[in-house]
Structures are given as structure tokens and as C-alpha cells.
């Protein structure tokens, strides 16, 4: 609200953009603002994620310890046997989410720190297209989070497994149908290839029947 403003450029054409250019009187003010955005958009979310997932794992571990000490009955132990699996699943999901956030956003902010501290060297070394590509790669982290939550959800994995089984069943049915069709066509070809001989045999049989039906004249009478 206070730092960004519209800047219009007339050369080579009219172009207006909302930017922070010209809002800072001294260089250290711009560096301070960039470090503030770096802290709020990268360091603070990373610390919050690590803290929250660590609390979740500690809570699951404490409940598992309480259940192990209180449940001496075999039935109770069997009813709480899914807690270690839930803890391992939560641990894996936490590692994947934190790792994906670090991998997606670290290159962009490292490049940003380089530009904020040493702008002249970066202008000569790194192109602007690489900066935009790293920023888009950082935004890709927002697309990975729902996929990660879905892969570590039991119902989602069961749905994927059912879909895979259904697709395999359909493939097997399709293959069986193709085999039946091929065998049917091959049998029809064998029948068709054997039909002329059958027709010839029938012709000979008809000829023989005709000859058998005609009167036979003995040689003595002739």
C-alpha cells in the first residue's frame, strides 16, 4: 500500500507496471525491505511448518506411550496397533512437505539474496529469464502440497488402488475378448478353407447317387 506505485515507461512503448522502483531513498532501505519479505515468505513459514509437524509427531508419540502403558489387555493392544503406522505416515509426510518447500523456494531466495547484497555482480552474471524460471519453480510448491497430502491419505491411496485394479481388470477383459475374437476368426478360416473339399465331396456323392439311381444294363443284354 505504501511502497508499491505505478511506473509508466514510454520508450520503446507505453507500459505501466506496479513496482517498488523509486520508493526507497537509500539502498539500505530496499535491502531491509527485501530481507523482511525473505523472512515473512520463506524463513517464517519454514519455521512454522517444522514446529507444527514436530508437535504432531510428539503428540502421537506421547499417546502411543500412554496406550502401551495402560493397555495390558491383548484386545486393547490390537485396537491401538495402528498408532505406529500413523506416526510413520505423519513423519514421512512431514519430511516430504518440508523438503519440497525447501527445494522449490531455496534457489529463488538464494538468488534474491545475491541480488539484494551484490546487485552489480548479479546483473552481469545471471539473466532475468533465470530469475523468472526460479520464481515459477517456487510457485510450483503450491501444486505439490495437495498431491502430497493425497498420497499419504488412506482413502486416497485405496481409491488409487481400486482404480488401478479396475483398469487392470478392464485390460485383462479386453485381452481375453481379443483372444476370443482371434480364435473365432481362425476357426472360421479353417472352416472356410475346408469347405471346398466338403463341397467337392458332396458333389461326388451327388454324382454317385445319380449313378446309383440310374438303371444298370448288363453287358450280355447289350
C-alpha positions as a Markdown table, in Angstrom:
| # | Residue | x | y | z |
|---|---|---|---|---|
| 1 | Unk | 0.0 | 0.0 | 0.0 |
| 2 | Unk | 2.8 | 2.4 | 0.8 |
| 3 | Unk | 5.8 | 1.1 | -1.1 |
| 4 | Unk | 4.3 | 0.0 | -4.5 |
| 5 | Unk | 3.2 | 2.5 | -7.0 |
| 6 | Unk | 2.6 | 2.7 | -10.8 |
| 7 | Unk | 5.5 | 3.5 | -13.0 |
| 8 | Unk | 4.9 | 4.3 | -16.7 |
| 9 | Unk | 7.6 | 3.8 | -19.4 |
| 10 | Unk | 7.2 | 5.5 | -22.8 |
| 11 | Unk | 10.3 | 4.1 | -24.5 |
| 12 | Unk | 10.2 | 1.9 | -26.6 |
| 13 | Unk | 6.4 | 1.9 | -25.9 |
| 14 | Unk | 3.9 | 2.9 | -23.3 |
| 15 | Unk | 4.0 | 0.4 | -20.4 |
| 16 | Unk | 2.7 | 0.8 | -16.9 |
| 17 | Unk | 3.7 | -1.5 | -14.0 |
| 18 | Unk | 3.1 | -1.6 | -10.3 |
| 19 | Unk | 6.6 | -1.8 | -8.7 |
| 20 | Unk | 8.8 | -0.6 | -5.9 |
| 21 | Unk | 11.2 | 1.3 | -8.2 |
| 22 | Unk | 11.9 | 4.7 | -6.8 |
| 23 | Unk | 10.2 | 4.2 | -3.5 |
| 24 | Unk | 13.4 | 3.9 | -1.5 |
| 25 | Unk | 15.7 | 6.9 | -0.9 |
| 26 | Unk | 18.7 | 4.8 | 0.2 |
| 27 | Unk | 20.0 | 1.4 | -0.8 |
| 28 | Unk | 19.8 | 0.0 | 2.8 |
| 29 | Unk | 16.1 | 0.7 | 2.9 |
| 30 | Unk | 15.4 | -1.5 | -0.1 |
| 31 | Unk | 17.7 | -4.2 | 1.3 |
| 32 | Unk | 15.8 | -4.1 | 4.6 |
| 33 | Unk | 12.5 | -4.4 | 2.8 |
| 34 | Unk | 13.8 | -7.4 | 0.8 |
| 35 | Unk | 15.1 | -9.1 | 3.9 |
| 36 | Unk | 11.7 | -8.5 | 5.5 |
| 37 | Unk | 9.9 | -10.3 | 2.6 |
| 38 | Unk | 12.5 | -13.0 | 2.8 |
| 39 | Unk | 11.8 | -13.6 | 6.4 |
| 40 | Unk | 8.0 | -13.5 | 6.1 |
| 41 | Unk | 7.7 | -15.6 | 2.9 |
| 42 | Unk | 10.5 | -18.2 | 3.5 |
| 43 | Unk | 12.0 | -18.4 | 6.9 |
| 44 | Unk | 8.8 | -17.8 | 9.0 |
| 45 | Unk | 6.7 | -20.4 | 7.0 |
| 46 | Unk | 9.6 | -22.9 | 7.2 |
| 47 | Unk | 9.9 | -22.5 | 11.0 |
| 48 | Unk | 6.1 | -22.8 | 11.4 |
| 49 | Unk | 5.9 | -26.0 | 9.4 |
| 50 | Unk | 8.8 | -27.6 | 11.3 |
| 51 | Unk | 7.3 | -26.6 | 14.6 |
| 52 | Unk | 3.8 | -27.8 | 13.8 |
| 53 | Unk | 4.8 | -31.1 | 12.4 |
| 54 | Unk | 7.2 | -31.7 | 15.3 |
| 55 | Unk | 4.4 | -31.1 | 17.7 |
| 56 | Unk | 2.2 | -33.5 | 15.8 |
| 57 | Unk | 4.9 | -36.2 | 16.0 |
| 58 | Unk | 5.5 | -35.6 | 19.7 |
| 59 | Unk | 1.7 | -35.8 | 20.4 |
| 60 | Unk | 1.4 | -39.1 | 18.5 |
| 61 | Unk | 4.4 | -40.5 | 20.3 |
| 62 | Unk | 3.1 | -39.5 | 23.7 |
| 63 | Unk | -0.3 | -41.0 | 23.0 |
| 64 | Unk | 1.4 | -44.2 | 21.8 |
| 65 | Unk | 3.4 | -44.4 | 25.0 |
| 66 | Unk | 0.3 | -43.9 | 27.1 |
| 67 | Unk | -1.6 | -46.6 | 25.3 |
| 68 | Unk | 1.3 | -49.0 | 25.7 |
| 69 | Unk | 1.5 | -48.4 | 29.4 |
| 70 | Unk | -2.3 | -48.5 | 30.0 |
| 71 | Unk | -3.4 | -51.3 | 27.6 |
| 72 | Unk | -2.3 | -54.6 | 29.1 |
| 73 | Unk | -5.1 | -56.5 | 27.5 |
| 74 | Unk | -4.4 | -58.0 | 24.1 |
| 75 | Unk | -7.6 | -56.7 | 22.7 |
| 76 | Unk | -6.6 | -53.1 | 23.6 |
| 77 | Unk | -3.2 | -53.6 | 22.2 |
| 78 | Unk | -4.6 | -54.7 | 18.9 |
| 79 | Unk | -7.0 | -51.8 | 18.8 |
| 80 | Unk | -4.1 | -49.4 | 19.2 |
| 81 | Unk | -1.8 | -51.2 | 16.8 |
| 82 | Unk | -2.4 | -48.6 | 14.1 |
| 83 | Unk | -0.7 | -45.7 | 16.0 |
| 84 | Unk | 2.9 | -46.6 | 15.0 |
| 85 | Unk | 1.7 | -46.7 | 11.3 |
| 86 | Unk | 0.1 | -43.3 | 11.7 |
| 87 | Unk | 3.2 | -41.9 | 13.3 |
| 88 | Unk | 5.4 | -43.2 | 10.5 |
| 89 | Unk | 3.0 | -41.9 | 7.9 |
| 90 | Unk | 2.9 | -38.5 | 9.5 |
| 91 | Unk | 6.7 | -38.5 | 9.8 |
| 92 | Unk | 7.1 | -39.3 | 6.1 |
| 93 | Unk | 4.5 | -36.7 | 5.1 |
| 94 | Unk | 6.2 | -34.0 | 7.2 |
| 95 | Unk | 9.6 | -34.8 | 5.7 |
| 96 | Unk | 8.2 | -34.6 | 2.1 |
| 97 | Unk | 6.3 | -31.4 | 2.7 |
| 98 | Unk | 9.2 | -29.6 | 4.3 |
| 99 | Unk | 11.7 | -30.9 | 1.8 |
| 100 | Unk | 9.6 | -29.9 | -1.2 |
| 101 | Unk | 9.2 | -26.4 | 0.3 |
| 102 | Unk | 13.0 | -26.0 | 0.7 |
| 103 | Unk | 13.8 | -27.4 | -2.7 |
| 104 | Unk | 11.2 | -25.2 | -4.5 |
| 105 | Unk | 11.9 | -21.9 | -2.8 |
| 106 | Unk | 15.6 | -22.1 | -1.8 |
| 107 | Unk | 17.1 | -21.4 | -5.3 |
| 108 | Unk | 14.9 | -18.3 | -5.8 |
| 109 | Unk | 15.7 | -16.8 | -2.5 |
| 110 | Unk | 19.4 | -17.6 | -2.7 |
| 111 | Unk | 19.4 | -15.7 | -6.0 |
| 112 | Unk | 17.4 | -12.9 | -4.3 |
| 113 | Unk | 19.9 | -12.6 | -1.5 |
| 114 | Unk | 22.7 | -12.4 | -4.1 |
| 115 | Unk | 20.9 | -9.7 | -5.9 |
| 116 | Unk | 20.0 | -7.7 | -2.7 |
| 117 | Unk | 23.5 | -7.8 | -1.4 |
| 118 | Unk | 25.6 | -7.6 | -4.6 |
| 119 | Unk | 23.3 | -6.3 | -7.4 |
| 120 | Unk | 26.1 | -5.3 | -9.8 |
| 121 | Unk | 27.7 | -8.7 | -9.9 |
| 122 | Unk | 24.4 | -10.5 | -10.4 |
| 123 | Unk | 23.3 | -8.2 | -13.2 |
| 124 | Unk | 26.5 | -9.2 | -15.1 |
| 125 | Unk | 26.3 | -12.9 | -14.3 |
| 126 | Unk | 22.6 | -14.0 | -14.2 |
| 127 | Unk | 19.9 | -13.3 | -16.8 |
| 128 | Unk | 16.4 | -12.2 | -15.9 |
| 129 | Unk | 14.9 | -15.2 | -17.5 |
| 130 | Unk | 16.6 | -17.5 | -15.0 |
| 131 | Unk | 15.1 | -15.4 | -12.2 |
| 132 | Unk | 11.6 | -15.8 | -13.6 |
| 133 | Unk | 12.1 | -19.5 | -14.1 |
| 134 | Unk | 13.2 | -20.0 | -10.4 |
| 135 | Unk | 10.2 | -17.9 | -9.2 |
| 136 | Unk | 7.8 | -20.1 | -11.2 |
| 137 | Unk | 9.6 | -23.2 | -9.8 |
| 138 | Unk | 9.0 | -21.8 | -6.3 |
| 139 | Unk | 5.3 | -21.3 | -7.0 |
| 140 | Unk | 5.1 | -25.0 | -8.1 |
| 141 | Unk | 5.4 | -25.9 | -4.4 |
| 142 | Unk | 1.7 | -24.8 | -4.0 |
| 143 | Unk | 0.8 | -27.5 | -6.5 |
| 144 | Unk | 2.8 | -30.2 | -4.8 |
| 145 | Unk | 1.2 | -29.9 | -1.3 |
| 146 | Unk | -2.3 | -31.2 | -2.3 |
| 147 | Unk | -0.7 | -34.1 | -4.1 |
| 148 | Unk | 1.5 | -34.9 | -1.1 |
| 149 | Unk | -1.5 | -34.8 | 1.3 |
| 150 | Unk | -3.4 | -37.1 | -1.0 |
| 151 | Unk | -0.7 | -39.7 | -1.4 |
| 152 | Unk | -0.4 | -40.0 | 2.4 |
| 153 | Unk | -4.2 | -40.3 | 2.9 |
| 154 | Unk | -5.5 | -43.8 | 3.4 |
| 155 | Unk | -8.8 | -43.3 | 1.5 |
| 156 | Unk | -7.0 | -41.6 | -1.4 |
| 157 | Unk | -4.5 | -44.5 | -1.7 |
| 158 | Unk | -7.3 | -47.0 | -1.5 |
| 159 | Unk | -9.1 | -45.2 | -4.3 |
| 160 | Unk | -6.0 | -45.2 | -6.4 |
| 161 | Unk | -5.5 | -48.9 | -5.7 |
| 162 | Unk | -9.1 | -49.7 | -6.7 |
| 163 | Unk | -8.8 | -47.6 | -9.8 |
| 164 | Unk | -5.6 | -49.5 | -10.8 |
| 165 | Unk | -7.3 | -52.8 | -10.1 |
| 166 | Unk | -10.3 | -51.8 | -12.2 |
| 167 | Unk | -8.0 | -50.7 | -15.0 |
| 168 | Unk | -6.1 | -54.0 | -14.9 |
| 169 | Unk | -9.4 | -55.9 | -14.9 |
| 170 | Unk | -10.6 | -54.0 | -17.9 |
| 171 | Unk | -7.3 | -54.6 | -19.7 |
| 172 | Unk | -7.5 | -58.4 | -18.9 |
| 173 | Unk | -11.1 | -58.5 | -20.2 |
| 174 | Unk | -10.1 | -56.6 | -23.3 |
| 175 | Unk | -7.2 | -59.0 | -23.9 |
| 176 | Unk | -9.5 | -62.0 | -23.3 |
| 177 | Unk | -12.0 | -60.6 | -25.7 |
| 178 | Unk | -9.3 | -60.1 | -28.3 |
| 179 | Unk | -8.1 | -63.7 | -27.9 |
| 180 | Unk | -11.7 | -65.0 | -28.2 |
| 181 | Unk | -12.2 | -62.9 | -31.4 |
| 182 | Unk | -8.8 | -64.1 | -32.9 |
| 183 | Unk | -9.6 | -67.8 | -32.1 |
| 184 | Unk | -13.1 | -67.4 | -33.5 |
| 185 | Unk | -11.7 | -65.8 | -36.7 |
| 186 | Unk | -9.1 | -68.5 | -37.0 |
| 187 | Unk | -11.7 | -71.3 | -36.6 |
| 188 | Unk | -13.9 | -69.6 | -39.3 |
| 189 | Unk | -10.9 | -69.5 | -41.6 |
| 190 | Unk | -10.2 | -73.2 | -41.1 |
| 191 | Unk | -13.9 | -74.0 | -41.7 |
| 192 | Unk | -13.9 | -71.8 | -44.9 |
| 193 | Unk | -10.7 | -73.4 | -46.1 |
| 194 | Unk | -12.1 | -76.9 | -45.6 |
| 195 | Unk | -15.5 | -76.1 | -47.2 |
| 196 | Unk | -14.4 | -76.5 | -50.9 |
| 197 | Unk | -13.3 | -80.1 | -50.3 |
| 198 | Unk | -16.5 | -80.7 | -48.5 |
| 199 | Unk | -18.4 | -79.3 | -51.4 |
| 200 | Unk | -16.4 | -81.4 | -53.8 |
| 201 | Unk | -17.2 | -84.5 | -51.7 |
| 202 | Unk | -20.8 | -83.6 | -51.7 |
| 203 | Unk | -20.6 | -83.2 | -55.5 |
| 204 | Unk | -19.0 | -86.6 | -55.9 |
| 205 | Unk | -21.6 | -88.0 | -53.5 |
| 206 | Unk | -24.4 | -86.5 | -55.6 |
| 207 | Unk | -22.8 | -87.8 | -58.8 |
| 208 | Unk | -22.5 | -91.3 | -57.2 |
| 209 | Unk | -26.1 | -91.0 | -56.1 |
| 210 | Unk | -27.1 | -90.1 | -59.6 |
| 211 | Unk | -25.2 | -93.0 | -61.0 |
| 212 | Unk | -26.7 | -95.3 | -58.4 |
| 213 | Unk | -30.2 | -94.2 | -59.2 |
| 214 | Unk | -29.7 | -94.8 | -63.0 |
| 215 | Unk | -30.6 | -98.3 | -64.3 |
| 216 | Unk | -27.7 | -100.7 | -64.8 |
| 217 | Unk | -27.6 | -102.5 | -68.1 |
| 218 | Unk | -25.7 | -105.8 | -68.3 |
| 219 | Unk | -23.1 | -106.4 | -71.0 |
| 220 | Unk | -24.9 | -109.6 | -72.2 |
| 221 | Unk | -28.1 | -107.6 | -73.0 |
| 222 | Unk | -26.0 | -105.1 | -74.9 |
